[in-house]
Each structure stands twice: as C-alpha cells, then as structure tokens.
Amino acid sequence: MQLQQVSALQFAPVKAPAVPKLVVWEAFDPDDPMTKAAGELYEETLPADERIPWAWIERSIRERVKSKPRTNGWHKHLLLAAPENRQDDPGALAGYVYGAFLPGYGGYLCYVGVAESARRLGVGRRLFDHFFKVLKVDAGELGEPLPFVIWESHRPEPDAPDAEWEVWAARKRLFDRVGGAWIDGVNFLSPNFSDDPDAAPVPLQLFLKPVDTPETAFTAERLREVVGGLHQRVYRNAPGTALYDGTLPPGCEPRLRPVE
Ligand SMILES: CC(C)(COP(=O)(O)OP(=O)(O)OC[C@H]1O[C@@H](n2cnc3c(N)ncnc32)[C@H](O)[C@@H]1OP(=O)(O)O)[C@@H](O)C(=O)NCCC(=O)NCCS
C-alpha cells in the first residue's frame, strides 16, 4: 500500500511554476513611483558616460502629455514593464525602454534596461517588440513609413571584466532575436556625457532593424546616410565636425551583418 502511494507520487505530472504575465505600458507621469523606479534602474545599469541625465527623460514625458503628432521634432516614449497586478509596485518593475520616432528619418531606441531579477525571461525582447509597434503607430499617424529602427551599444574593451562581456553577450543575443543587424564598418563616435569636459568620445556599435524598407535596400550609401542622419538629427553634429567626420571617414563602407 505504502509502495503504491510512493510510485503514484513519483509519476504525478510535475506542475511548472506559473510565470506571471508581463504588462507593458507607456509612462506619462514622471512623478509616478514606477517611473522613478525606471530612473533608478537606468542609472544602475548604464555607465555615466553613456547616458543623458534622467531629468531630460522626465521632461520629455511631461511634454509628451501635451503633444499632438508633429511632422518635426521627436515623438518620445518611455515604456515600462512589470508583472500583471504589480504595475503599482516599484519593487516589481521588470524593465524600461526609451526612444523616439523621428519624422522623415526613422526610429531611434536610446536606452533599454531589465532588472537583474527579471533577466532572461523575455522582458528585453518584449520591450523591443512593443517599442517597434509604438513607433509604427507614430509613423502611421503622420502617413509615413517606418523604414528602420536604429540603436547603439558600447562594446567592452578587450581587457574588460567578464561581467561586462556577459552583458555584451546578452545584448547581442537580444538584438539578434528582435531582428536587428549589426552595421559593420562603423565606429560611431558619440559625445561623452560624463562630468569630465576632456573625456574622450564614446565609440559605439550600431544596430538596425529594417521595418518598412527591405534589408537589401541598406546599401553602403544608404547606411552612410542613416549613420550621418543619426549624427545630425540626434547629436546635432554636422559634416565637418570631429565626431561626424571621425565616424564616417573617406572610404567608409558600412554593411549589414548578422549580430551573432
Ligand atoms: C541586455 C538586457 C536588456 C537583456 O534583457 P533580458 O530581458 O534578459 O533579455 P531576454 O530575456 O529578452 O533575452 C533575449 C535573448 O537573449 C538571451 N540572453 C539573455 N541574457 C543572456 C546572457 N546573459 N547570456 C547569453 N544570452 C542571454 C536570452 O536567452 C534570449 O535568447 P533566446 O530567445 O535565444 O533564449 C539585460 O541584460 C540588461 O538590462 N542589461 C543591462 C543594461 C543593458 O545592457 N542595456 C542595453 C544597453 S544597449
């Protein structure tokens, strides 16, 4: 009798723990505790020289509440993610993504971060996918296509600690999974946002997801336009400035390559 009970237990189907449903929404209130939690996650997960002050992002959320679709300017979005029924619990914030649709150019994903406790659960992927959809709606409101979404990432130095290389591996895998391609042949020189006025520019790798424009249309010439456009539209660097010319020197032949 006892034996029978043991074997019944052994063969009972093992119930996997339920993974809570993830909810993604747009932040409109910079003073909301969830938005504040996103600010903390942002500062914890990104080095100072790669990030703008969080106050600038708060300001853009405040402005967004008033804005209507505009054919100039940026359509900025901060999206947050948390498990269902915990959207008011700052300790449960799973991640955020921040970026914009730039009319006449394309999409630009500025920053993304996932809480340590929520990593490798598909949160990063969900945030990217949701962000792409939001930008598609922005473009649609203006009757424009969304040719691509572009984003930057800092590759660790060869002697960087293992932890940095691990995050780089996570980024690359994520970028690949969301349909991104690497723009090979370009070191994008971006301004250094640290407090040191003499700090060197930060070299970034660029990644692009073709959306309404087919991947084959991103020839070297088109990619130079896209990269130059990023300098001009986002960083206000015109041709002839050190960062623009350092990024696109004569003979630069960018091409899309698989991320991995
Ligand atoms: C990079 C980051 C956003 C990934 O978020 P995430 O929610 O863990 O990613 P996902 O769970 O959606 O995973 C996407 C893919 O990457 C893989 N992945 C995630 N972490 C990984 C790791 N440490 N090593 C290898 N692969 C990893 C996942 O397995 C998944 O691939 P799969 O679908 O083949 O299984 C997260 O690690 C992070 O916030 N890092 C710190 C901040 C940062 O680097 N931001 C990006 C700045 S550009």
The ligand as a Gaussian input file, in Angstrom:
#p B3LYP/6-31G(d) Opt

LIG

0 1
 C       20.647000      43.221000     -22.269000
 C       19.364000      43.055000     -21.443000
 C       18.422000      44.232000     -21.756000
 C       18.687000      41.730000     -21.858000
 O       17.383000      41.674000     -21.276000
 P       16.635000      40.297000     -20.952000
 O       15.249000      40.620000     -20.546000
 O       17.431000      39.483000     -20.030000
 O       16.621000      39.608000     -22.386000
 P       15.608000      38.458000     -22.881000
 O       15.198000      37.617000     -21.703000
 O       14.523000      39.077000     -23.699000
 O       16.560000      37.591000     -23.792000
 C       16.725000      37.761000     -25.183000
 C       17.685000      36.685000     -25.666000
 O       18.965000      36.905000     -25.081000
 C       19.398000      35.756000     -24.354000
 N       20.146000      36.196000     -23.166000
 C       19.711000      36.988000     -22.177000
 N       20.682000      37.153000     -21.267000
 C       21.747000      36.439000     -21.717000
 C       23.060000      36.227000     -21.223000
 N       23.453000      36.758000     -20.050000
 N       23.917000      35.479000     -21.956000
 C       23.525000      34.931000     -23.142000
 N       22.269000      35.100000     -23.663000
 C       21.405000      35.848000     -22.945000
 C       18.102000      35.060000     -23.973000
 O       18.299000      33.693000     -23.679000
 C       17.262000      35.289000     -25.223000
 O       17.683000      34.422000     -26.253000
 P       16.764000      33.139000     -26.644000
 O       15.448000      33.722000     -27.100000
 O       17.535000      32.501000     -27.742000
 O       16.639000      32.311000     -25.414000
 C       19.669000      42.964000     -19.926000
 O       20.690000      42.019000     -19.720000
 C       20.102000      44.294000     -19.309000
 O       19.266000      45.106000     -18.904000
 N       21.431000      44.545000     -19.211000
 C       21.958000      45.765000     -18.599000
 C       21.608000      47.031000     -19.358000
 C       21.989000      46.924000     -20.810000
 O       22.982000      46.339000     -21.172000
 N       21.158000      47.525000     -21.666000
 C       21.377000      47.526000     -23.099000
 C       22.148000      48.746000     -23.467000
 S       22.376000      48.798000     -25.227000

